[in-house]
Amino acid sequence: MTPKHPRTELDARYSAALNPRPGTEDVTATDWAEAERRLRAAEVFWITTVRPDGRLHVTPLIAAWHDGALHFSTGPGEQKAKNLAGNAHCVLTTGNASLSEGLDLVVEGTAERVTDPARQEEVIAAFEEQYGDHVVSPEGTFHGLGDSIRQGDDLLFAVAPGAAYAFGHDGRVFSHTRYTFS
C-alpha cells in the first residue's frame, strides 16, 4: 500500500472554533503527520464490524500502522473475521478516555486480507517494533503472533483509511479534524 497524504480540515461545528472562549481562538486542525505518529504509538484499538443481520460488533485488538494502513490479525472463526467476510467495511478507533487531555482517532476503511508472505513479514516486523516484549517475549501476551500469521492460523488484514478523524481535547480546547483521502 502506498501512503496517501489526505486533505485536512478543521470542522468548526465540533471544535472550540465554533464557540470561541479565551484561550481557544487559535484552535487548529491536527496535522496528519501527528495523527500517524499517534497511530504508530497506540497500543489498544477498537474495531467495529457489521454482522450479517446489520448489527454492529465492537471488540478491542492490537493493530500496527505500516505503509499507510492499520493492520490487525484475527482467527478465522472469530466474529470479526466472519463479519469481514461478508462486509469488509470497518472502523478502527484509538485514544484515551479523558476529557482533560488526548487525541482520539477514528479510521474508516475497507479491510483487505494480506496474504503475500513478503508483506506479511513487513507487518509482523511492525507489530514487533510497536509492541516489543508483548509480541517477542515468550511471556508476552501476544507471543507467537508472527508464527500464527505465517502458518495461516491468524488472518492478517490491512485497513487503509478512506476517511479519518481526530478529536483533540485538553479540557478547554476541543478540535475535530477531518482527513479526506482521494
WOJOCOR-V901469 format. One record per residue. N is the residue number from 1. RES is the residue in one small letter. OMEGA is omega in whole degrees, -180 to 180 (NA if undefined). BURIAL is # if it has 9 or more other ideal C-beta (glycine too) atoms within 8 Angstrom, else .. Layout:
n-><N:N>
res-><RES:RES>
omega-><OMEGA:OMEGA>
burial-><BURIAL:BURIAL>
This chain:
n-><1:2:3:4:5:6:7:8:9:10:11:12:13:14:15:16:17:18:19:20:21:22:23:24:25:26:27:28:29:30:31:32:33:34:35:36:37:38:39:40:41:42:43:44:45:46:47:48:49:50:51:52:53:54:55:56:57:58:59:60:61:62:63:64:65:66:67:68:69:70:71:72:73:74:75:76:77:78:79:80:81:82:83:84:85:86:87:88:89:90:91:92:93:94:95:96:97:98:99:100:101:102:103:104:105:106:107:108:109:110:111:112:113:114:115:116:117:118:119:120:121:122:123:124:125:126:127:128:129:130:131:132:133:134:135:136:137:138:139:140:141:142:143:144:145:146:147:148:149:150:151:152:153:154:155:156:157:158:159:160:161:162:163:164:165:166:167:168:169:170:171:172:173:174:175:176:177:178:179:180:181:182>
res-><m:t:p:k:h:p:r:t:e:l:d:a:r:y:s:a:a:l:n:p:r:p:g:t:e:d:v:t:a:t:d:w:a:e:a:e:r:r:l:r:a:a:e:v:f:w:i:t:t:v:r:p:d:g:r:l:h:v:t:p:l:i:a:a:w:h:d:g:a:l:h:f:s:t:g:p:g:e:q:k:a:k:n:l:a:g:n:a:h:c:v:l:t:t:g:n:a:s:l:s:e:g:l:d:l:v:v:e:g:t:a:e:r:v:t:d:p:a:r:q:e:e:v:i:a:a:f:e:e:q:y:g:d:h:v:v:s:p:e:g:t:f:h:g:l:g:d:s:i:r:q:g:d:d:l:l:f:a:v:a:p:g:a:a:y:a:f:g:h:d:g:r:v:f:s:h:t:r:y:t:f:s>
omega-><178:179:178:175:-174:167:-176:178:174:177:-175:180:-176:-177:177:179:-180:-178:-174:173:177:-180:-178:-174:-178:-180:-178:175:175:180:-179:179:177:177:178:178:-180:177:179:-175:-176:179:-178:176:172:178:175:176:-176:177:179:180:176:177:179:175:-179:180:176:176:172:179:179:176:179:172:174:-180:170:-179:176:178:178:176:-178:180:-179:-175:-178:177:178:180:-178:178:-180:-179:-173:178:-180:177:173:180:174:179:176:-173:-177:173:-175:178:170:177:177:-176:178:178:177:178:-180:-179:177:177:174:-177:180:-177:-180:179:176:179:177:-178:176:177:178:176:-179:178:-176:-172:174:-175:178:-178:-171:-178:176:178:-177:-179:-175:179:-180:-180:-179:180:180:177:-179:-177:-180:177:174:176:179:-179:173:175:173:-178:167:173:177:-178:175:179:-179:179:176:180:179:-175:178:179:178:-180:177:177:180:-179:179:NA>
burial-><.:.:.:#:.:#:.:#:.:#:#:.:.:.:#:#:#:.:.:.:.:.:.:#:.:.:#:.:#:#:.:#:.:#:#:#:.:#:#:#:.:#:.:.:#:#:#:#:#:#:#:.:.:.:.:.:#:.:.:.:#:#:#:#:#:#:.:#:#:#:#:#:#:#:.:.:.:.:#:#:#:#:#:#:.:.:.:.:.:#:#:#:#:#:#:.:.:.:.:.:.:.:#:#:#:#:#:#:#:#:#:#:.:#:.:.:.:.:.:#:.:#:#:#:.:#:#:#:.:#:#:#:.:#:#:.:#:.:.:#:.:#:#:.:#:#:.:#:#:#:.:.:.:#:#:#:#:#:#:#:#:.:#:#:#:#:#:#:#:.:.:.:#:#:#:#:#:#:#:.:#:.>
